[in-house]
Amino acid sequence: MHHFICCVKLAHWHKDVEASGFKSFQTVANSISVNYRTILNYFINKSTNASAESFNAKIKAFRAQFRGVKNVEFFLYRLTTIFA
């Protein structure tokens, strides 16, 4: 039932945004439409991809320390020994 209420509220909000004519709201509405299932998943299951995003940030920071990777095999080895 909660899922249905979220879907209905989001649909009504999207309709109101389209009717408003504000371009900035339309940009947000388009982003929500593209990520609709992920957004509803948070409200239904309280799950996010925060852990994956955090891991990606750690990889980027690690890679930035070395200004690029020349030996991919060693990079992956170091990555698994530090973050696994």
N, C-alpha and C positions, 0 to 999 in steps of 0.2 A: 504494500500500500504506500509506504514511504517513497518508493521508487516512482510510482505513478504521480504523486504530488510534486516531486522534484521536476519530473518531465513536464507537467502541466505549467508549473510556475516559470520554468525556463522558456517554454514555448510562448507564454504570454509576454514575458519580458522581451523576447526577440521580436515579436509582433509590434510591441510598443516602440522599440528602437527603430524598426523600419519605418514606422509611421512618423517618427520625430523629424526625420530628414537630416539629422546631425551626422556629418561625415565621420567625425571621430568616434561616435557611438557605433556607427556601422562597421568600422574597423574592428572594434572590440567584439561586436556581434559575430563577425565573420570568423574571428579567432575562436570564439566559443563554439561556433558551428563545426569547425574543423576538429576541435578537441572535445566534442560533445560527450562521447562515451567515457573518456578519461575523467572528465569533470564530474559526471554523474557517479562514476565508480567511487570517487572520493566520498561523496555524500551518502552513498548506499553502504559501502563496505569500510569506509574510513581508511582506505589504502591509497598510498601515493607512490610515486617513483623517486622519492627523496633520497633513498639509499643509492640508487643508480646514479642520480645526479651528483651526489656527494663523491661517489667513486670516480666519476668522470672528471670532477674538479681536481681530485687528488692526482689523477693521471696527467692532466694538463699541467699542473704545478710541477710534478716530477719531471716531465718532459722539458718544461721551460728552464729548469736548472741546467740542462745540458745543451741548450740551444740547438735542438734537433737531434735526431737519432741516426747514427751511421750503422750501428750493428744492431739490427732488429732482434736477433736471437738473444743477445745479452740484455737488451732493454726489457724484453719480456721476462727473462730470468729474474732480473732485479725487481721488476714490478711484482712478480709473484712472491719473491722472498720478503718484500717490504709490506705489501698490502694483503697477502693471503692469510 
